[in-house]
Amino acid sequence: MDTAAARSRLEAMLADLDRSIAILRGETPERDDSRADAGAGLAAHDRVEAALASLERHRGGVAAALERIAAGGYGLCVDCGEPVPEGRLEARPDAARCLPCQTGHDRRR
């Protein structure tokens, strides 16, 4: 994947993530312990917070990919330095690692 196409896709992803995050932040239910069904409010709040955390992690990965493009390191694994396969970048333009390194990274987490 050429870097111009990757940059365009990543910028579009970043804009979508920013919109989703803004929407969820605007819809964050307040915790209300005085309600008869306080557990429902707590559960809704926790779901929104979990979704926000996931979106923000994804946003961080997309922003990091844009930084790698600017620095000239896009498409190279951040762990081993080998090229990330083209198909992986097509499927996940924000991929920072080759598959073996990503597998090792996931196991360590």
C-alpha positions in Angstrom: 0.0 0.0 0.0 1.5 3.3 -1.0 1.8 5.9 1.8 -0.5 8.4 0.1 -3.4 5.9 0.0 -2.6 4.8 3.5 -2.6 8.4 4.8 -5.9 9.0 3.2 -7.5 5.9 4.7 -6.0 6.6 8.1 -7.2 10.2 8.1 -10.7 9.1 7.2 -10.5 6.5 10.0 -9.3 9.2 12.5 -12.2 11.5 11.5 -14.7 8.6 12.0 -13.3 7.7 15.3 -13.3 11.3 16.5 -17.0 11.6 15.5 -17.9 8.4 17.3 -16.0 9.4 20.4 -17.7 12.8 20.4 -21.1 11.2 20.1 -20.4 8.7 23.0 -19.1 11.5 25.2 -22.3 13.4 24.6 -24.4 10.4 25.4 -22.6 9.2 28.5 -25.4 8.3 31.0 -24.9 9.7 34.5 -24.8 7.3 37.3 -27.9 7.8 39.4 -28.0 5.7 42.6 -31.4 7.1 43.6 -33.2 5.4 40.8 -35.2 2.2 41.5 -33.1 0.4 39.0 -29.6 1.9 39.7 -28.0 -1.3 38.3 -29.3 -0.5 34.8 -27.8 3.0 35.0 -24.5 1.6 36.2 -24.4 -1.0 33.4 -25.2 1.6 30.7 -22.5 3.9 32.0 -20.0 1.1 32.1 -20.8 0.0 28.6 -20.3 3.5 27.3 -17.1 3.9 29.2 -15.8 0.6 27.8 -16.7 1.6 24.2 -15.0 5.0 24.7 -11.8 3.3 26.0 -11.8 0.9 23.0 -12.4 3.8 20.5 -9.6 5.9 22.1 -7.1 2.9 22.0 -8.0 2.5 18.3 -7.6 6.2 17.7 -4.2 6.1 19.3 -3.1 3.3 16.9 -4.4 5.3 13.9 -2.6 8.4 15.1 0.6 6.4 15.6 0.3 5.0 12.0 0.0 8.6 10.7 3.2 9.5 12.7 5.0 6.5 11.2 4.1 7.8 7.7 5.5 11.2 8.6 8.7 9.7 10.0 9.1 7.4 7.0 8.7 4.2 9.0 5.2 3.2 7.8 5.0 -0.4 6.7 7.8 -1.6 8.9 7.2 -3.6 12.0 7.9 -1.5 15.1 9.4 -4.5 16.9 11.6 -6.4 14.3 11.9 -3.8 11.6 10.8 -6.2 8.9 8.2 -5.1 6.3 4.6 -5.6 7.4 2.9 -7.7 4.6 0.9 -5.7 2.1 -2.3 -7.7 2.8 -2.1 -6.9 6.5 -1.8 -3.2 5.8 -4.7 -3.4 3.3 -6.8 -5.0 6.0 -5.5 -2.9 8.9 -3.8 0.2 7.7 -2.9 1.0 11.3 -1.1 -2.2 11.8 2.2 -1.5 13.6 3.6 -5.1 13.7 4.1 -8.1 11.4 1.9 -11.1 12.4 4.6 -13.0 14.4 5.5 -9.9 16.4 1.8 -9.0 16.9 1.2 -12.5 18.2 4.0 -12.2 20.7 2.8 -8.8 21.7 -0.7 -10.1 22.3 0.6 -13.0 24.4 2.6 -10.7 26.6 -0.5 -8.5 27.3 
